[in-house]
Amino acid sequence: DRSDEHVLIERIDLVCEVNNTDHHTLQNGVDSLIVRRGQPFTITLHLQPGTHFQNGDNINFIAQTGPIPSVEAQTKAKFSLSRFISRSSWSATAETSDSTVSLTVCSHPNAPIGVYKLILDQGEGVGLGEFVLLFNPWCKQDSVYLASEAEREEYVLSQDGLIYRGIPKRITVLPWTFGQFEPGILDICLQILDESPNYISDAALDCSERRNPVYVTRVLSAMINSLGDKGVLVGNWSDDHEDGVKPTVWKDSCSILQQWSNDGCRAVRYGQCWVFAAVACTVSRALGIPCRVVTNYGSARDSNGDLVMERFYNEFDENIANDSIWNFHVWVENWMTRPDLALGYEGWQASDPTPQHRSEGVFCCGPAPVRAIKEGELTFKYDIPFVYAEVNADVVEYIKLRDGRVFKMGGSTTEVGKSISTKAVGRDEREDITHNYKYPEGREPFIHSWLRI
């Protein structure tokens, strides 16, 4: 190749401030280019004198992510200069004036998220710079598309929120700073994905799967807790917190995430359900997945999967069973489509990073379509029986005598799943979303679900 056929570049301006503003990532700062899927961004190439760059030229680009980029895995995209930007595939257009080129690039709306290299491919590759690609709730083709601007403001861009605790008759409010745009937090969120067992065992496949918010949400629900992996938080429900921070002391996610990263990914001590959920919310919003924190009052923990909370008492009125009902339990919901399921199960998906039970061998839970929980569709992915029981289990009480005989004493169909709460959109008030999870009388889907066990 003769050198005069090559585009010789003097310097590159990623125009971070303009692009990050367009892509709703300006709160991350202007030190790096952070863009969203399926939406164009423009960088400026300053050419060396005498170099030409024509729109009709056969000029090729590569965008790639992960340690083993490949076209088959969709972690490597090859595309040429075209006359128009396509929003349904990787594409590029150029406008030239004198010695500068305005290069506009648009990613595929289903591209894997993560850190990308953009390369000018002319025999040997010329690096044009790095950018971070995030999910895009503003893009109709993106699987996390959310139509309401007010909801995008609340569930993606808002860095502060309210978490509900207490009991239904006396609901208490904990203000929380999510801080998803604080300096360095996005890098830590991507680091969480890179520390997951999925990435460590097959990095190429894991990076490819990062195009799917269902997959990413499930990985996060495992990685926010530290059971079985290098996750962020250790749970502690005892009164002994001497070697760590008492869960009630935390007021923000950033100090937890920073401590985890600074300590070489050693789990932070300690969290309980609302802390796990708050950190999951921060990471979800940072990556561009709409997310909200949800509290369930009278939350059943069904240890054997029969959708019934069995309370066994001995003759001294002591509870002797594993099943328990928590005053409240906190998880998150993430907004996305579910192309892996039947139509109608898109929208809010419940995901629980508190380590309570193993799902496919891993301490994680979800994403479970909230509508499927309401309808008692127990066979749908993921973990619907577990969440269904949390909000809809019947309570049956037995007495077990010393001679082994068992007598049923009574029970309740209304003790579990009350005042399910989240922060309202755009205002500091509680929104009751119990109706999303269960029918008022709570009976039909229970019968329905029994038929499916």
N, C-alpha and C positions, 0 to 999 in steps of 0.2 A: 504493500500500500504506500502511495506517495503521501507525504505529510500534508500536502495542500488539500487532500481529500478529507482530512480529518477536521473536525470542529475543535479548535484550540481555545480553551476557556481560561480567562485571566482570573476571574473570581466569580463567586456565586452568592447571591443574596436570597435567603429563604423567606424574606418578607414576613417574619413571624408575627409581627403585631397585626398586620392586615389580615393574614390568613387565620390566625387564632381568634380574631374578632369574628370573622365570618363563620367560623366553626364552633362558636360558643365555648372556646377553651382559653379565652384571654385571661381568665382568673388563674390559670396555671402559670402565667408570666409570659415573657417574650424571649426567653433564652433558647427555647427549642421549638421546632415546628410540630404542633399537635393538631391533627386533623381528623375528621370523621368520615366514615364509609359513604361511598356513593355521592360525594359532594366535591366539586372542583376546588383546587387551590392553585395559586400562581407563584412561581419563583422567577427571579431575574438572573439570566446568565450574561456576564460581561465578557465579550469575546476579545481575543487578541487581535491587534490590527491586521487586516488582510484576510481574516477568517470570515467565511460566509455561512449562513444558516437559512436555507430557503424552506418555505412551508411545503413545497412539492418534493423536497429531497427525500431520499430513502433513509430516514433517520430512525433508529430503533432504540427502545428503552427497556430496561429491566427494573422491576420493583420486587424485592425479595425480603423475606423475614425468616427468622429461626436459624438454627445451626446447620441444617441440611435442606436448603431451599430446593423445591422441585415443582415443575409445572403440574405434574399429576396430582400432587398433594395440595395444589392451589396456594402454596407458600412462595411461588415464584411466578411472576406474570411478565410475559414478553409482549410489547405492543409498539406500534409505529406511530409516527406523526400522522394525524389525519386532519381533515378540513373542519370537522365538527367534534365537539366533546360528546361521547356517549356516557350516559349515566348508568348503563346496565352492564358495563364491562370496564376494564382498565383502558384508558384512552388519553391522548395528549394532543394539544394544538399549540401553535407558536405564532407570535407576532413579533416581527423583526423591525428594528429601526437603528440605523447606523451600526454601532458595535454592541448593541444590547438585544437580547431575546427575552420576551416574556413568555415563559413556558407554563402552560396550564395543564395540570394533570388531574384526572379523576379516577378514583379507585372503584373497584367492583363493590356493589352494595352488600355483597356476601363474603367479602375478603376476610381472612383471619385478622384479628386485632393483634397489635404488638409493635415492636420497633422494626422499621423498614429501612433498607438502603435503596436509594434511587440511583440508577446507573445509566449512563449514556453508552450504548453498546455499539462500538465501531471497531470491531476486531478485538482490541483489548478494551476492557471496560473503563470508563472514566466516572468516578464517583461524583454525583451531583449533591449528595448530602443525605442526612438521615431524617426521618420523621416518625412520629408515633401515630398509629392509626387506631381509632376508637370506634365503638358502636355509635350509631347515629339515630337518635329518636326523632330527629327533624326530617329524615329521609323516608319517603313512602315505601321504597323498595327494601329498606332495612327491616330485619325481623324484630327490632325493638321499637319500631315507629309508634309514636304516641301523638295523637292528633291535636290534643289540647295544649296550647301554649302555657296556660296557667299550670297545668299538670307537669309539663316539662320543667317549668321554673321550680316547682316544688320538689319533684322527684328526681331531678338530675342536677340542677344548678344550685339549689339551696344548701348551704353549708351548716345550717342550724336546724334543730328539730326538737320535738317533745316526745318523751317515752313515758308510757303510762304503767303504773305499778299499783300496789295496794290491794284493796278488795272492792267488789262492785259497789258496796254502800259507801266506801270512802276511797275513791280513786285518787291517787297522788300523781303529780306531774314532775318528771325529771327533765329539765332542759339539757340538751346534749349538743355538743359541737362536733359535727361530722368531719368538717375540714378537708374535704376531698380535693380541694385545689391548693392546699398549703404546699409550700416548696418541698419537693422531694417525695411527696406522698404518692403520686402516680408511678414513679419509679419503684417504690416499695410494693405497690399493688401488682405491678408486672413481675416483680421478684417473687411474690407469693405464688404466681402461676409457675415460675421456673423452679421453685422448690418442691412442687407437688410430686408425689410418686409417679403420676402419669407421665410427667415430663422426663423424670429421671430414668424411667424404664423405656420410653420410646419418644424422644424429643420431636422427631419428625412428625409422627402421628399426632402428638399433643398440639403442636403448633398449627397443624392443619385443622384440628377440631376447634381451635379458638375462633373459627368463623361462626360458631353456633352458640348463642347465649344460653341455651339449655345446658350444654356441656360446661361452659364457663361457670355458670351458677352452681352446678353440682360440684365442680372442683372447689369452688370457694366455700361451699357449705362444709366440705371436709377439711379445708386448710385453715379456716378461722379457729377451729379447735385443734389441739395438739395430740389427740389420741391416734396413734398409728402413723404419724407423719411429722414433718418439721413445721407444724402449724403454729398459729400466732398466740393462742391463749390456753392456759390451763384452767380447768374448772375447779371450783372449791366451794362446797356447800356446808363446810364445817365452820366452827368458830375459831379455828386456828389459822391465822394468816401471817404468822411471824416472819416467814421467809419470803414474803411478797407484799402486794398491795391488796387491801380489803376491796372486794368488788364494789362496795357502795361508795368508795372514794373516787373512782374514775368519773370524769365529767366530759371527756372528749376521746375521740378515736386516735388522733395523731400521736399523742404521747405513747400509746400502746404500740402502734405500728412502727414508730421510730425506735422504740426500745427493742422490739423484735429484730429489726434490721441491723441496728447498731451492735447487738449482742450476738451477731453471727447466726441469726435465725433460731435463737434459743427461745422457747415459749415463755411468754410473759405470765407471771403469777399475780393476780388471779382474776377470773371472770365468773359471772353467772349469766343467766339467759339474756338479760337486757344488754349486757356488755358484748357478748358474742354477736347479738343481732345488730347492735349499733356499729360495730366494726365491719360486719358484712355489708351494711348499708353504705358505709363510706367507700368500701372497695368497689361495690357495684356501681355507685354513682360516678366514681373516678373513671371507671372503664366505659361509662356511657350507657349502662343498663338502668332504666328507671327503677327506683326502689323505695319502699317505705317500711317502717317498723310497725309491727302489729302486736297487740297484747290480747291474750285470751284469758279470761277470768274463769276459775274453776276448770283448770286444764288437766285432763286425765292422762295418766301415763300407763298405757295398757301393756303389761309385761308379756302377755301370751298371745296377743293378736286376735282375741275372740270378740272384740268391740264391747266387752262388758267389764266394768270395774267391779271386781269381787273383793269385798271387805270381809275378812274372816276375823272374828274376835274369839278370844278364849273366855273362860268363865270369869276372869278378872277384868273384862271389858278392855283388854289390850289388843290392838290391831296386830295380826300375825301374818299378813299377806304382803306380797311384793307390789301389787297395784297401789298407786297413790294418786291423789288429786292435789295439784299445786294451787295455792291461792291465785297465782297468775303465772303465765308463761309467755315469753316474748320470742317472736321469730320475725322474718322479713317476707315481703312479697316483691317479686320482680316482674316487670311487664315485658311480655314477648309473645311471638306466635309459637304454635306447637305443630309444625308440619309433620311431626312423628305421630300425632294423634288424629282422631276424627275432627272434622270442622266443628267449631264452637267452643273449643277448649283453649283458645288463645286468651291473652289478657293477663290478669294477675295470677302468678304462680307462687305458692307458699314454699319457702325454703328455710330450713332450721339448722343453723350452725352449732347449736348446743349439742354436745355429744350425749345422746340418749340411747340410741340403738344402732346396730350395724345394718347398713343397706348395701347389698352386694358385697359384703365383707368389709365395708368401710364405714367409719363413723360419719355419716352424712345423712341428710334428709331433704328430698325434693330434687328439682322443682315439681310440685304437685299442683295441677290446675285447680284453682279455688272452686270453679264451677263443678269439677268432677268430685270434689269433696262434698259439695252440697247435694249432688245427685247420687252419691253413694256408689260411684263407678270405681270399684276397688281394684280393678285389674289394670287401670291406666298407670303409666309411669309418671312420677316416681313416688313410692312410699305413701300412697293415698290411705291405706287402712290405718297407718299410724296417726296421721294428722286427723283423719275422720274420727278416730276414737278420742283424740284430744278435745274435740269440740262437740261430740255427739254420743259418747258412750253412755249406756245406762249403768246405774249403780245398784248392785245387789249386795245385801248384807247377810252374813251367816254367822252363827255361833257354832264353834267346834268344841265339843265336850272332851274331857280327858279320856273317855273310853273310845274316842274316834268318831262318834256319831256327829252328824252335821245337820243343823236346822236352819232353814231360811227365816230371817227375822223381818225383812222389809227391803226397801230400796227407793230409788228416785230416778225419774226421767228428766229432771230439770236442774240437777246440780252442776252438770258439766256444760261448758261452752257458753259463757254469759258475757254480755257487754264487750264483745270483741271490738277493739278500739285502735284507731290510728289518728295521727294529726291531720286536721282538715287542710285542704288546699288553700294556701295563701293567707291563712289566719291561725292564730294560736288558740285553736279550740279543738275539742275532741270530736271525731266523727265515729259514730257507731256503725260498724260494718258487719254485725252479726248476721244480717239477712243474706250477705254474700256466701256465708258458710253453711247456713242451715235454714230450713223452713221454720216458720213460727212454731208449729206444733211439734216439729222434729221427728215425726213418725214415719211418713211414707218412705223417705230414702233409707231409713234404718231397715225396714222390711225388705226393700229393694236390695240393699247391700248384703243382707243375710243370704239372699238367694245366690250371691256371687262368690261366697267364701268357698 
